[in-house]
């Protein structure tokens, strides 16, 4: 069956598509993109937010993918920030790039005006409580993404 432009699924697999199927569709639309921010938090079970669209990080200067299949929220990242903390997962047979939990939390602080400071703080607490990242990993990505001064008081309150 045709799901959208350039995306198909076998008719017998339509019922067994996972809840993360939108991530696979987004990865097919933008092979160089990385699932980020609210979508990555949901992927790692670090938030109670339910994003209506797939948040996707793309390198600056690249074309925005046409999103007829899934609603996309595109964020433009620099080269160093886009390479840091990328994990690859297989979702419905498609290789999906997702930022690691530590990098995702740091990105929430970097884009706190877009996702909200309350979401960033919730993500930090959940990540630390579930032991998905250490303070050293968080600090490493905070220096790469240039939000170390913003995150310092919140990290010190956790440790």
Secondary structure as UniProt FT lines:
FT   STRAND          2..4
FT   TURN            5..6
FT   STRAND          7..8
FT   HELIX           11..13
FT   TURN            15..16
FT   TURN            19..20
FT   HELIX           21..29
FT   TURN            31..32
FT   STRAND          34..35
FT   HELIX           37..43
FT   TURN            44..45
FT   STRAND          54..59
FT   TURN            60..61
FT   STRAND          72..77
FT   HELIX           79..83
FT   TURN            84..85
FT   STRAND          86..91
FT   TURN            92..93
FT   STRAND          94..99
FT   HELIX           101..110
FT   HELIX           112..115
FT   HELIX           117..129
FT   TURN            130..131
FT   HELIX           135..144
FT   TURN            145..146
FT   HELIX           148..158
//
